[in-house]
Amino acid sequence: MTGLLAAAGQWLPSPRLALLGALGWGVLMGLNAFGFLWLSEWQTPRRAAAVTLIFALGAATAFPIGHVAYRILCRGDRAETRFAAAFLAFSLATVGATALLYALQYRIYYAQWHGDLLSLQWAFEFVFTTLGAFYQFAVLGLRIYFPWGFAALFLLSILYAAKPR
């Protein structure tokens, strides 16, 4: 048990890295989302700001999670292994956290038309509204990461690959 706790302690980022990484990654993905929406000529600044905030908060939440996942996945000392582990960990963490925040916001909006709390009707509506939000995010939200979010992910993975564990 102590071996697992010691390993878990090595997986965690330092508080400074967690804070600065979360702020930096959140700002980068927020700017990426804002740039995509601006270039797409969104006509509703309030909604564009909300989407930008979801992407920024999702990325900020995802950075420490991605770092831990990177440490768990990275088993080798080769730069290619570190790059692949960082790319996989940060991409899944960023997309997952952002999709979760999107689904929560989506669920909050549609909750006003749902049945009584914890009823069978509510359970079905909760599950299918959440699944619908994930589907909508996959279809419409993932494209916001291209091309600049993808480039930032590539650069972050290179930074992680450049430094040995």
Phi and psi in degrees as a GROMACS rama.xvg file:
@    title "Ramachandran Plot"
@    xaxis  label "Phi"
@    yaxis  label "Psi"
@TYPE xy
-66.9294  -30.9773  THR-2
-63.9217  -38.9136  GLY-3
-68.1433  -40.5725  LEU-4
-65.8569  -38.4024  LEU-5
-65.6073  -41.649  ALA-6
-64.5003  -41.1009  ALA-7
-63.6193  -36.1368  ALA-8
-64.7391  -32.8585  GLY-9
-75.2268  -25.3216  GLN-10
-74.2021  -30.7274  TRP-11
-72.2857  140.892  LEU-12
-74.9658  158.271  PRO-13
-64.7099  156.024  SER-14
-56.7424  -37.373  PRO-15
-65.7991  -46.5272  ARG-16
-63.2859  -41.0847  LEU-17
-62.1282  -44.237  ALA-18
-69.9172  -51.699  LEU-19
-66.4053  -39.0801  LEU-20
-65.0774  -42.7151  GLY-21
-63.8538  -43.8172  ALA-22
-63.8217  -47.6795  LEU-23
-64.257  -46.5632  GLY-24
-66.1722  -38.9997  TRP-25
-64.4639  -43.7315  GLY-26
-64.3088  -43.9908  VAL-27
-60.4041  -47.1299  LEU-28
-72.1487  -30.8882  MET-29
-66.0414  -44.8203  GLY-30
-63.6795  -38.3687  LEU-31
-60.8549  -47.3421  ASN-32
-64.1228  -43.8345  ALA-33
-60.6146  -44.6157  PHE-34
-61.5548  -41.9738  GLY-35
-62.3296  -46.729  PHE-36
-67.2388  -37.3087  LEU-37
-65.5843  -45.128  TRP-38
-68.0786  -25.7646  LEU-39
-81.7365  -3.38572  SER-40
58.4839  50.4515  GLU-41
-60.3021  135.546  TRP-42
-89.572  -6.91152  GLN-43
-118.345  95.211  THR-44
-58.879  -33.9365  PRO-45
-65.2247  -42.1721  ARG-46
-71.4303  -36.5212  ARG-47
-62.3448  -39.6874  ALA-48
-65.3873  -38.5516  ALA-49
-65.8747  -43.5757  ALA-50
-65.5261  -41.6194  VAL-51
-59.7023  -42.9317  THR-52
-65.278  -40.4634  LEU-53
-61.2321  -43.6888  ILE-54
-68.4946  -38.1753  PHE-55
-67.8128  -46.1484  ALA-56
-67.6775  -36.9864  LEU-57
-61.3996  -44.1451  GLY-58
-68.4985  -40.7507  ALA-59
-63.019  -40.2733  ALA-60
-66.7373  -35.3641  THR-61
-76.0888  -25.2519  ALA-62
-58.9963  -53.1116  PHE-63
-62.8685  -35.7113  PRO-64
-64.7079  -43.8377  ILE-65
-63.2851  -37.2626  GLY-66
-64.4525  -44.9071  HIS-67
-63.3636  -44.4875  VAL-68
-61.8639  -38.5546  ALA-69
-59.7564  -47.0401  TYR-70
-63.4267  -36.2035  ARG-71
-70.4714  -42.1017  ILE-72
-75.3656  -31.6909  LEU-73
-78.6391  102.113  CYS-74
-104.246  -15.4775  ARG-75
-114.02  169.818  GLY-76
-96.6784  -5.90217  ASP-77
-73.4447  143.83  ARG-78
-61.5484  -35.8544  ALA-79
-63.5167  -38.9842  GLU-80
-67.0943  -43.6135  THR-81
-63.7179  -40.5673  ARG-82
-61.9449  -49.3959  PHE-83
-62.1162  -41.8515  ALA-84
-64.2496  -44.3441  ALA-85
-65.4687  -43.6516  ALA-86
-60.3812  -47.7457  PHE-87
-66.4937  -47.1913  LEU-88
-63.7445  -49.3996  ALA-89
-73.6697  -32.7811  PHE-90
-68.2955  -46.2323  SER-91
-66.2953  -41.3111  LEU-92
-65.4188  -43.3632  ALA-93
-66.814  -48.6718  THR-94
-65.1872  -42.6158  VAL-95
-63.5521  -47.2013  GLY-96
-66.6724  -40.3283  ALA-97
-67.3754  -42.0026  THR-98
-62.7937  -38.446  ALA-99
-64.582  -45.1639  LEU-100
-63.0091  -39.8882  LEU-101
-61.9219  -44.8246  TYR-102
-63.9547  -38.0359  ALA-103
-64.4774  -43.9483  LEU-104
-64.8526  -40.9895  GLN-105
-61.7324  -44.5735  TYR-106
-65.2692  -40.9075  ARG-107
-61.5766  -41.4858  ILE-108
-63.6672  -46.9815  TYR-109
-82.5957  -8.3426  TYR-110
-63.5746  -25.6541  ALA-111
-65.1288  -19.1505  GLN-112
-105.675  3.5402  TRP-113
-87.8237  164.795  HIS-114
-68.9057  -175.233  GLY-115
-63.0205  143.744  ASP-116
-54.6609  131.184  LEU-117
67.3921  12.2411  LEU-118
-79.9775  168.026  SER-119
-62.0467  -41.8503  LEU-120
-60.3662  -44.0591  GLN-121
-62.2737  -41.5157  TRP-122
-61.7476  -45.7959  ALA-123
-62.3288  -44.7268  PHE-124
-64.754  -39.2877  GLU-125
-61.8718  -49.8028  PHE-126
-63.2621  -48.9376  VAL-127
-75.2974  -29.0771  PHE-128
-66.6742  -42.6648  THR-129
-65.0481  -44.4849  THR-130
-62.5942  -39.5116  LEU-131
-62.4942  -39.2264  GLY-132
-65.3139  -42.66  ALA-133
-62.8164  -40.8354  PHE-134
-63.4456  -46.3585  TYR-135
-62.3193  -39.4879  GLN-136
-64.3641  -41.4598  PHE-137
-62.4447  -39.806  ALA-138
-78.8577  -44.6119  VAL-139
-103.5  -31.1993  LEU-140
-83.3949  -34.0398  GLY-141
-64.1856  -30.9831  LEU-142
-66.5413  -19.5136  ARG-143
-65.6539  -25.8868  ILE-144
-74.2053  -13.1684  TYR-145
-104.116  138.478  PHE-146
-94.6643  -18.431  PRO-147
-75.9472  -34.7966  TRP-148
-65.5412  -38.1992  GLY-149
-64.9104  -41.4069  PHE-150
-64.2919  -39.5183  ALA-151
-65.2798  -39.6706  ALA-152
-62.3944  -41.5403  LEU-153
-61.6595  -45.4407  PHE-154
-65.9988  -40.5043  LEU-155
-62.1199  -40.4973  LEU-156
-65.838  -37.2141  SER-157
-64.4586  -41.2627  ILE-158
-61.9049  -42.3295  LEU-159
-69.3738  -33.352  TYR-160
-73.2822  -28.2538  ALA-161
-72.7231  -29.0676  ALA-162
-103.238  131.939  LYS-163
-66.8298  154.15  PRO-164
